[in-house]
Every structure is written in C-alpha cells, then in structure tokens.
Amino acid sequence: MDRKRSPNRLIVDEASNDDNSVVALSMAKMEELQLFRGDTVLIKGKLGRESICIVLQDDSCDDANIRMNKVVRKNLKARLGDLVTISACGDVPYGKRIHVLPIDDTIEGVTGNLFDVYLKPYFLEAYRPVKKGDLFLVRQAMHPVEFKVVETDPAPYCIVAPDTIIHCEGEPIRREDEEKLDEAGYSDIGGCRRQMAQIREMIELPLRHPTLFKTLGVKPPRGVLLYGPPGSGKTLIARAVANETGAFFFLINGPEIMSKMAGESESNLRKAFEEAEKNAPAIIFIDEIDSIAPKRDKTNGEVERRIVSQLLTLMDGLKQR
C-alpha cells in the first residue's frame, strides 16, 4: 500500500518558463502550502542538493507537480519525474556581494566584457535569489554563458539587489573540474560494502542525527582514516558521503600545505579548517595526509612536529556537528 506523500513533496515537471530563478506551482498547491506569487522557496533534491528560487503560479501545472527548467534541475541533481521537497524561505537577505565565475567551455569565442554583456543585464532589477554552488545560464548576444556562484555574502544564499556588488574576476572554472566526482553517490561505489557501512556509521549518522549521540552521551569520531593504494577510491568515497549528506566538501592536498616559510604551513591548515567551519556541516578531506602528519615519534624536523601538533589541535577543536 502506498504511503501518503507529504504535501510539500512534489514531482519534477518541465518548465513552461525557461527562467533559472523560477519554479511554478498550481494555484491549489500554492494555497495549500500558504505560498504567494513571488515568494522565495528552498528546494531540496537528490544527494542533499538544495537550490533557491522564486515561486510563480501556473494554472496548467498539475497539483502534484513542480515545474522547473533544466538549470534548476541540474542544481538539484533531479530529473523529470523525481521527487523534490519545497519549503518557504522567509525573509532572504539582500546580498552585499556575490562572486561568480564562468564555465570555461561556454566562453570560447566570447568577446566583450562578461559583466557588461551578460551579468549586468541578467541581474538588473530582477532581484534574483542565488545560492553558493549553484549554476545559472545567461542567454545574451546569441551565445549562452554558464556561470557558477562561488561565494555569497551573506552565505549561503541571498537576493541580488541593485546595491549588490557582483565580482566575476578569476580563472574560469574547468568543466571537467566542475563535473568530476560532483554527482558521486553511494550507488557509484562498488566492492566496498563493509567499508561503506562503517564509514556511513561514523560520518553520516552524526551529521544526520546529532541529537541521537547527545541523548546517548556518545561522542562521534572527529576523523576517519582511509588508507589504500592510489586509485582505490578514497576521494570518491569522501565525495560521495558529502554529496549524500549535503555536507560542504573541502579538499586539502597534503603537499600543498607545506611551506618553507616559518609558520605558514600551520597557517594554511588553520585557514582550511576556518573555511570549513564557515560552511558547516562540512567534511574536510586531507589527501596524502602522511606527507604532513607522519607519526610524531618519526618526524624528522621541527616543522613537521609543529604541523602535527597544529592538526591535532584543530581536530580537538572541532564541534560535534
């Protein structure tokens, strides 16, 4: 027997309006959810993905459906026919500044200033909501350009108002970097059933049910060591856990932390942990950790000892969630 679905769980349908910032519901569904035309809503899709949009009324939309374009579906990792959850956002703050970067393969052959030709007309008096990590497509000058929201202030989302500063300086984002491992989930990992069960128990359970650990008086682990030869899937596993739980994923390459300047290596570590804390809940993945944190009794110099001590101090200072 089918279980009755929650009224805010809706079936993804194709949009009749190709606006990146808009989703559409039927009048009856908007009344049921106590939403008004122009309200800002938070939509939750697969792998813990979320996006923020403006809701409009569409009388041709089925009461059980939500209409969204391809860009919104991509941000949610949702396909036509999938289920998503929608909820009102309340008062979304106007942004002080946002930072966006283009995807490299969409600006090939583009001439002119990206801000003047694409971003300024797109955001001009449109009061569009944006969320960190989301993609959006701007169709201007017969050459669509895809951008990614790299940062918002305030985080994690805001409304782009006339006073919002829009930064677009920086290296374009490589398509392969954007898509590499981005859609990884538990279903993409094979041959590690026992290991995945342990990892999910140690990482996913505390992220999803922190009150359970508090009630039982049990402290969740602050770190998990994955070991294996190169190419065995350690990074893929960490990315999959982050995607499935909706946690922020912060990748640190161990050798890149090291610096010849006194104190700089420890500073690099602190900055990485501070960035992750700003985006909590977060998963920090340190690749090649043995290059920066060998056993303390096997460290060869003062620098290595300081880095190990700094790493342990930072891990001791982690919050329970």
C-alpha positions in Angstrom: 0.0 0.0 0.0 1.4 3.4 -1.0 2.1 5.8 1.9 0.6 9.2 1.6 3.1 11.7 0.4 3.8 14.9 2.3 2.1 17.9 0.6 5.5 19.6 0.0 6.9 16.6 -1.8 6.4 17.3 -5.5 7.1 15.6 -8.8 9.5 17.5 -11.1 8.0 18.6 -14.4 9.3 20.5 -17.4 9.0 24.3 -17.1 7.0 26.4 -19.4 9.1 29.4 -18.3 12.8 29.0 -19.0 14.0 31.3 -16.2 16.8 30.0 -14.0 15.3 31.7 -10.9 11.7 30.5 -11.2 9.7 27.4 -10.3 5.9 27.1 -10.8 3.1 25.5 -8.9 -0.6 25.3 -9.3 -2.9 27.8 -7.5 -4.3 25.0 -5.4 -0.8 23.8 -4.3 0.3 27.4 -3.5 -2.8 27.9 -1.3 -2.2 24.5 0.4 1.4 25.4 1.2 0.5 29.0 2.0 2.8 30.5 -0.6 2.2 33.7 -2.5 3.4 34.7 -6.0 6.9 35.9 -5.8 7.8 34.1 -2.5 11.3 32.7 -2.3 11.4 29.0 -1.7 14.1 26.4 -0.8 14.0 23.2 -2.9 15.8 20.1 -1.8 16.7 17.5 -4.4 19.0 14.4 -4.6 22.3 13.9 -2.8 21.4 16.6 -0.3 21.4 19.3 -3.0 19.5 22.5 -2.5 18.6 25.5 -4.6 16.7 28.7 -4.0 14.0 30.1 -6.4 11.1 32.4 -6.8 7.7 30.6 -7.0 5.1 31.6 -9.5 1.6 30.3 -10.2 0.9 28.2 -13.3 -2.7 27.1 -13.8 -1.7 24.4 -16.3 0.6 22.7 -13.7 -0.7 19.6 -12.0 -1.3 19.9 -8.3 1.2 17.2 -7.6 4.0 18.7 -9.7 6.5 21.5 -9.6 7.8 23.0 -12.9 11.4 23.9 -13.2 13.9 24.4 -16.1 16.9 22.3 -16.9 19.3 24.6 -15.0 17.4 24.3 -11.7 17.1 20.5 -12.2 20.8 20.3 -12.7 21.5 22.2 -9.5 19.2 19.8 -7.6 20.6 16.7 -9.4 17.0 15.9 -10.2 15.4 14.5 -13.3 11.9 14.8 -14.7 9.7 12.6 -12.6 11.9 12.8 -9.5 10.6 13.9 -6.1 11.8 17.1 -4.5 10.8 18.9 -1.3 9.8 22.6 -1.3 9.6 25.0 1.7 9.2 28.7 2.2 12.4 30.6 2.9 11.0 33.5 4.8 13.0 36.8 4.6 16.0 36.2 2.4 18.6 39.0 2.9 19.8 41.2 0.2 23.4 40.4 -0.8 26.3 42.6 0.0 28.4 40.9 -2.7 28.5 37.8 -4.7 31.4 36.1 -6.7 30.6 34.3 -9.9 32.9 32.6 -12.4 32.1 31.3 -15.9 32.4 27.7 -17.0 35.3 27.6 -19.4 33.8 25.8 -22.4 30.9 28.3 -22.6 33.1 31.4 -23.1 35.0 30.1 -26.1 34.8 32.7 -28.8 33.0 35.2 -26.5 34.1 38.8 -27.0 33.4 41.8 -24.7 33.2 42.2 -21.0 31.3 39.4 -19.3 29.9 41.7 -16.6 28.6 44.3 -19.1 27.3 41.9 -21.7 26.0 39.1 -19.5 25.8 39.7 -15.8 24.6 43.2 -15.6 21.5 42.7 -17.9 20.7 39.4 -16.2 20.6 40.8 -12.7 19.4 44.3 -13.4 16.4 45.0 -11.2 15.5 41.3 -11.3 16.0 40.6 -7.6 17.1 37.1 -8.3 17.9 34.7 -5.4 21.3 32.9 -5.7 22.8 30.2 -3.6 26.5 29.3 -3.3 27.4 26.4 -5.5 24.5 26.9 -8.0 24.9 27.2 -11.7 23.0 29.6 -13.9 22.8 30.1 -17.6 22.7 33.6 -19.2 21.4 33.8 -22.7 22.7 37.0 -24.3 24.3 38.0 -27.6 23.3 34.7 -29.2 25.9 32.9 -27.1 24.7 31.4 -23.8 27.3 31.5 -21.0 27.1 29.3 -17.9 28.2 30.8 -14.5 28.7 29.3 -11.1 28.0 31.1 -7.8 31.4 30.7 -6.0 30.5 32.9 -2.9 27.7 34.9 -1.5 27.7 37.5 1.4 25.8 36.7 3.4 26.1 32.9 3.0 24.8 30.6 1.8 22.2 32.5 -0.2 20.9 36.0 -0.8 18.9 38.2 -3.2 20.9 40.1 -5.8 19.6 43.7 -5.3 20.7 46.9 -7.2 23.3 47.6 -4.4 24.8 44.1 -4.5 28.4 44.0 -5.7 28.9 41.4 -8.4 32.5 40.1 -8.8 33.4 38.0 -11.8 37.2 38.2 -11.6 39.2 34.9 -11.6 40.1 32.0 -13.7 37.2 30.3 -15.5 36.0 27.0 -14.0 37.0 24.0 -16.0 34.1 21.8 -17.0 35.9 18.6 -16.0 36.7 20.0 -12.6 33.1 21.1 -12.1 31.6 17.7 -13.1 34.4 15.4 -11.7 33.0 13.5 -8.8 30.2 16.1 -8.4 27.4 13.6 -8.9 29.1 10.8 -7.0 26.8 8.9 -4.6 26.8 5.6 -2.7 25.4 3.8 -5.8 28.6 4.7 -7.7 30.9 2.8 -5.3 31.2 -0.9 -5.7 33.1 -3.6 -3.9 33.3 -1.7 -0.6 30.1 -2.7 1.1 31.6 -3.4 4.5 33.8 -0.3 4.4 30.9 1.9 3.3 28.8 0.6 6.2 31.5 1.6 8.7 32.1 4.9 7.1 28.4 5.8 7.0 28.0 4.8 10.6 31.0 7.0 11.7 30.3 10.0 9.4 26.7 10.1 8.1 25.0 9.1 11.3 26.5 12.0 13.3 25.7 14.5 10.5 22.1 13.4 10.1 21.2 12.6 13.7 23.4 14.7 16.1 20.8 14.7 18.8 20.9 10.9 18.9 24.6 11.0 20.0 23.9 13.7 22.5 21.0 11.7 24.0 23.1 8.6 24.3 26.1 10.5 25.7 28.3 9.2 23.0 30.9 11.3 21.2 31.1 10.8 17.5 34.5 10.3 15.9 36.3 13.5 14.8 38.1 11.9 12.0 38.3 8.7 9.8 41.5 7.5 8.2 41.0 5.9 4.8 44.1 4.0 3.5 44.8 2.2 0.3 46.8 2.4 -2.9 46.3 5.4 -5.3 43.2 5.0 -7.4 41.3 2.8 -4.9 38.5 5.3 -4.5 39.3 7.1 -1.2 38.5 10.6 -2.6 35.4 9.2 -4.4 34.1 7.8 -1.1 34.6 11.0 0.7 32.9 13.0 -2.0 30.0 10.5 -2.1 29.4 10.9 1.7 29.5 14.7 1.3 27.0 14.6 -1.6 24.7 12.1 0.1 24.6 14.1 3.4 24.6 17.6 1.8 27.8 18.5 3.7 30.3 21.0 2.4 33.3 19.2 0.9 36.7 20.7 1.4 39.7 19.1 -0.3 43.2 19.6 1.1 46.2 18.3 -0.8 48.8 17.5 1.8 51.9 18.5 -0.1 50.4 21.9 -1.0 50.0 22.7 2.7 53.8 22.6 3.2 55.7 25.8 3.0 59.3 26.8 3.6 58.2 30.0 5.4 58.1 29.7 9.2 54.6 29.2 10.5 53.0 29.3 7.0 52.2 25.6 6.9 50.3 25.8 10.2 48.5 29.0 9.0 47.4 27.2 5.8 45.9 24.4 7.9 44.1 26.9 10.1 42.6 28.7 7.1 41.3 25.4 5.7 39.6 24.5 8.9 38.2 28.0 9.3 36.7 27.9 5.8 35.1 24.5 6.5 33.7 25.8 9.8 32.0 28.7 8.0 30.3 26.2 5.8 29.4 23.6 8.4 28.3 20.9 8.4 31.5 20.1 6.4 33.8 17.2 5.6 37.5 18.0 5.3 39.3 15.5 3.2 43.1 15.6 3.5 44.8 13.8 0.6 48.2 12.3 1.2 48.0 13.1 4.9 51.1 11.1 5.6 53.1 13.9 3.8 52.2 16.4 6.5 51.4 14.3 9.5 53.6 11.3 10.0 53.8 9.6 13.4 55.1 12.1 15.9 57.9 9.9 17.0 59.0 9.6 13.4 59.0 13.3 12.4 62.4 14.5 11.1 62.2 18.2 12.0 60.6 20.9 14.0 58.3 22.0 11.1 56.7 18.5 10.9 56.2 18.4 14.6 54.5 21.8 14.6 52.2 20.7 11.8 51.2 17.5 13.5 50.5 19.4 16.7 48.5 22.1 14.8 46.4 19.4 13.1 45.7 17.6 16.3 44.7 20.9 18.0 42.4 21.8 15.1 40.8 18.4 15.3 40.3 18.6 19.0 38.6 22.0 18.5 36.0 20.6 16.1 32.4 20.9 17.1 30.3 17.8 17.4 28.5 18.6 14.2 
